[in-house]
Each structure stands twice: as C-alpha cells, then as structure tokens.
Amino acid sequence: MRCEIAVDIASCPDHVWAVVTDVTRWPRWTTAVREAVLLGGGALAYDGVLRLRAPRLPERTWRVAEFQARRHRFALRSEGLGGRAQVRFTLTPAADAGRSRLVVVHERAGWIGSPMARLTARTVEGHLQTLAADLKAHCESRHGSRGGVDAGPSRAGVPSAS
C-alpha cells in the first residue's frame, strides 16, 4: 500500500530541512509522534536507527536507508517478519522564493505488511497529515521562523495562545 502527503511551507528549504531532520524533537511540535529516539545518539544520518512511538500504533524501529542532505531527502525503512515499510521525505524549493514543498511517501508490502497496511491505513495517513500540517505550522510560526524548535505541539487551524 502507498500513501503520499504533500505540503507547501512558507519557509526556506534549509530551515524546514533543519526542523524535519531533527527527529528527536518531533514530539515537541507534532502530536503525530509521542517519542522519537535515535539509538546511539547523535544526528540523523545514513544507517542510523530511530525508534518511534505514535498514538494508536505499536512502537517501531526504523533504519535510515537514505540520507542526502544536499538534495534534502531521506528515507526510513523498517523490516520485520513478513512485512516491510518505508517512509521517504523529499523537500524541494517551491516556485516562490523562500518557500518549500515537502512530500512524504509511506509504502508497505509483504505477506503481513499488506494486510496490516489495510487495517492501519487511516491511522497512518492521519499521522502523516498531522505531521505535515504541524511541520508547516511550526516552520511558519514566529518560533519556527527564528529557527527555534522548542515550541510545544501545534494544532493546525487553532490560534496560538501567545
């Protein structure tokens, strides 16, 4: 199964890239991820291992299967008994200067992966939509535009209390 989410962000690609690749801080600005831990510490890099917890889904361990900082692209891959999944993040400059477009593609396959994908498709797609919307809100916010990533989880469409 395949799910693709795209979002246009009124922030330069370098800023959005810095936020989206700082995966351990995702829970600070999105409700789609409860916990993100880079096993072994450090920054997101090729062959790194990331453990993610998301609401209504089991904890999952992902390996960084691709990381191309210059091309603003990375992919996470997870494999288990009878199934495999991949999430690819691709960030490109938008036609307007100072804007970005993020495309997130999630694919699952395998004799267990395909049936599980059908059972959890709405949840996974909802999390990806929330992640994209929260990233957009965070990067376009006053905190995000200054490069800070310590703001709490945003609620797309809900006015900020600050």
C-alpha positions as CSV (number, residue, x, y, z in Angstrom):
1,M,0.0,0.0,0.0
2,R,1.1,3.5,-0.7
3,C,0.2,6.9,0.9
4,E,1.5,10.2,-0.3
5,I,1.2,13.6,1.5
6,A,2.4,16.9,0.2
7,V,2.5,20.3,1.9
8,D,3.7,23.7,0.8
9,I,5.5,25.6,3.6
10,A,6.2,29.4,3.7
11,S,9.8,28.9,4.9
12,C,13.1,28.3,3.1
13,P,14.1,24.7,2.4
14,D,17.2,24.9,4.7
15,H,15.1,25.9,7.7
16,V,12.5,23.2,7.0
17,W,15.2,20.6,6.5
18,A,16.8,21.5,9.8
19,V,13.5,21.0,11.6
20,V,12.4,17.8,9.8
21,T,15.8,16.1,10.3
22,D,15.9,16.9,14.0
23,V,13.8,13.9,14.6
24,T,14.2,13.6,18.3
25,R,12.4,17.0,18.7
26,W,9.4,15.9,16.6
27,P,7.3,15.3,19.7
28,R,7.8,18.9,20.7
29,W,6.0,20.3,17.7
30,T,3.7,17.5,16.4
31,T,1.1,15.3,18.0
32,A,1.7,12.6,15.4
33,V,4.8,11.4,17.3
34,R,4.9,10.7,21.0
35,E,8.5,9.7,21.3
36,A,11.5,9.7,18.9
37,V,14.8,8.3,19.9
38,L,18.0,8.0,17.8
39,L,19.6,4.8,19.1
40,G,23.2,5.6,19.7
41,G,22.5,9.4,19.9
42,G,23.8,11.9,17.5
43,A,22.1,13.4,14.5
44,L,20.0,11.7,11.8
45,A,22.5,10.0,9.4
46,Y,22.7,7.2,6.9
47,D,22.3,3.8,8.5
48,G,21.2,5.3,11.8
49,V,18.5,3.7,13.9
50,L,15.4,5.5,15.0
51,R,12.7,4.3,17.4
52,L,9.3,6.0,17.0
53,R,6.2,5.8,19.1
54,A,3.0,7.2,17.6
55,P,-0.6,7.3,19.0
56,R,-2.7,4.2,18.3
57,L,0.3,2.4,16.6
58,P,2.9,0.0,18.0
59,E,6.4,1.2,18.7
60,R,8.5,0.8,15.6
61,T,12.3,0.8,14.9
62,W,13.4,2.3,11.6
63,R,16.8,2.4,9.9
64,V,17.9,5.4,7.9
65,A,18.1,3.8,4.4
66,E,18.9,7.0,2.5
67,F,20.2,10.4,3.7
68,Q,21.1,13.1,1.1
69,A,21.4,16.4,2.9
70,R,22.3,18.4,-0.3
71,R,19.2,17.1,-2.0
72,H,17.1,17.5,1.1
73,R,16.0,13.8,1.0
74,F,15.9,11.0,3.5
75,A,14.2,7.6,3.8
76,L,13.4,5.4,6.8
77,R,13.0,1.7,6.4
78,S,11.6,-0.9,8.7
79,E,11.5,-4.7,8.2
80,G,10.0,-7.5,10.2
81,L,8.7,-10.9,9.9
82,G,6.5,-10.9,6.7
83,G,6.5,-7.2,6.1
84,R,8.5,-4.1,5.3
85,A,7.7,-0.4,5.3
86,Q,9.5,2.7,4.0
87,V,8.8,6.4,4.6
88,R,10.5,8.8,2.2
89,F,10.8,12.6,2.9
90,T,11.7,14.8,0.0
91,L,12.0,18.6,0.3
92,T,12.2,20.9,-2.7
93,P,12.2,24.7,-3.2
94,A,8.8,25.9,-4.2
95,A,8.3,28.3,-7.2
96,D,8.1,31.2,-4.9
97,A,11.4,32.2,-3.3
98,G,11.6,31.4,0.4
99,R,9.0,28.6,0.2
100,S,9.3,24.8,0.3
101,R,7.4,21.7,-0.7
102,L,7.6,18.6,1.4
103,V,6.4,15.3,0.0
104,V,6.2,12.3,2.3
105,V,5.6,8.8,0.8
106,H,4.8,5.8,3.0
107,E,4.8,2.3,1.4
108,R,4.2,-1.1,3.0
109,A,4.4,-4.5,1.5
110,G,4.8,-8.2,2.4
111,W,2.5,-11.0,3.3
112,I,1.8,-9.5,6.7
113,G,2.7,-5.9,5.7
114,S,-0.1,-5.6,3.2
115,P,-3.0,-6.8,5.4
116,M,-1.7,-4.7,8.3
117,A,-1.5,-1.7,6.0
118,R,-5.2,-2.1,5.2
119,L,-6.0,-2.3,8.9
120,T,-4.0,0.8,9.9
121,A,-4.2,2.8,6.7
122,R,-6.4,5.6,8.1
123,T,-4.3,5.9,11.3
124,V,-1.0,6.1,9.4
125,E,-2.4,8.6,6.8
126,G,-3.9,10.7,9.6
127,H,-0.5,10.7,11.4
128,L,1.3,11.8,8.2
129,Q,-1.2,14.5,7.5
130,T,-0.8,15.7,11.1
131,L,2.9,15.6,10.9
132,A,2.9,17.7,7.6
133,A,0.4,20.2,9.0
134,D,2.2,20.6,12.3
135,L,5.6,21.0,10.4
136,K,4.0,23.7,8.3
137,A,2.6,25.5,11.3
138,H,5.8,25.2,13.2
139,C,8.1,26.4,10.4
140,E,5.7,29.3,9.6
141,S,5.3,30.4,13.2
142,R,7.3,33.1,14.9
143,H,9.3,30.4,16.8
144,G,9.9,28.3,13.7
145,S,11.0,31.3,11.5
146,R,13.7,32.1,14.1
147,G,14.9,28.5,13.9
148,G,13.7,27.5,17.4
149,V,12.3,24.0,17.7
150,D,11.2,24.1,21.3
151,A,7.6,25.2,20.9
152,G,5.0,22.7,22.1
153,P,2.9,20.6,19.7
154,S,0.9,22.8,17.4
155,R,-2.7,22.4,16.5
156,A,-3.3,23.2,12.8
157,G,-6.1,25.7,12.5
158,V,-6.1,26.6,16.2
159,P,-4.9,30.1,17.2
160,S,-1.8,30.2,19.4
161,A,-2.1,31.4,23.0
162,S,1.0,33.6,22.7
